[in-house]
Amino acid sequence: MDTRPALDRVALGTVIIGGAIFFLLAVTQVPWEPVPGGRPEAVPATSVFTDDQIARAEHFARWARAWSWSSLVVSLAVACWLGFGRRGRGLVERIPGWWWLRVIAAVVALTAVGRLVTLPFGIASRQLRLDEGLAAGSWAAWGTDLLTADAVTVIGTSLALIGAVGCARRWTRAWPAIVGVGAAVLVMIGSFVYPLVVEPLFNDFESLPDGSLRSGVLALAEAEDVEVDDVLVADASRRTTTLNAYVSGFGHTRRVVLYDNLVNGTPQAETLSVVAHELAHAKHDDVVTGTMLGAAGAMLGVGLLGLVLQSGRRRGMADVGSVPLVLALVALATVVTAPVQNGISRQIEIRADQTALAVTNDPDAFVDLQRRLAVRSHADPTPPAWSQWWFGSHPTVLERVGMATDLRESSRPR
């Protein structure tokens, strides 16, 4: 009996439900008009940076994009060569053992291949950052971080694929719906436990010491009505000289993290501007929003995967030999959907900037901070428009300075 029509209906239903949930979340939870009256224009680069700073940033960005995009193109080409041709299937079919062990072995092998073909670009990119004074630490430590990241990828991908293949073997018709819901749940769980399980693999954390900075942070949290049990400092300076802060997790795992070089080498007013931005993410539950969108997107993706795997003469998700094809499709989907993900991210980041400016009421510190961050990271003030649209997860530094400048001008007495 041909089960394909029933499976196609289930896969299509999964696509429709996942897409509808994603659309509703995007419409209701994403701040599509984060700036009252519309977004201000970006300021001229020469009003923020010197000619030498602009030239240095453009030089670094040009080579950083060259290595990054080359790595992306090569990794996609190899993934598609293995996934859509016979090489990948033949590799997996030669692996002996139980089907779930074969899935793990296939993921390990394909991850290793992907790392090997992109390693030259990774080395070139790190050397560029070393030459520009942006990276710290030894090559051995860098290699350890790569291996750790690959191990996390292998574990997560293997668990997801074992679940997907197992469901497809057990429920030949209904697996897209079951796996789609499972993928959504896995995204939610992953976001919740990430601060506790993954982040400690790469950094050590300690509480922000008592003092004026900690008092200022807690005062900001109270002003933004954000419950903060602790503010953590990460030992990021052993890897990078750039400055950063972030918020991760949600519920009982939510944490606000500052880089140690931000805490130790930045004027307090600027540091508090960073903290106000991160607390704004917590205030608006941006991690929760991103996680729910990711969960809905995962469900939509599984439904599309079910439709693609059933087309032509492909053997379907239940066949372990399909693992290279599945990974190739996921890699392509990640690149194709990047403009949607990053477009949403930019809107959320703009709202966090607006909230930080309103709470701190210190646009000068905000501008000084954006300049400092950009100079320390050699951020390109004027990236190509298509690159910013496709890959930019944050507004450009000139757009952010434009927001602060507009607020400063509007608050001056007439």
Beta strands, then each sheet from edge to edge (+ up, - down):
strand 1: 205-207
strand 2: 231-234
strand 3: 245-248
strand 4: 255-259
sheet 1: 1+ 2- 4- 3+
end
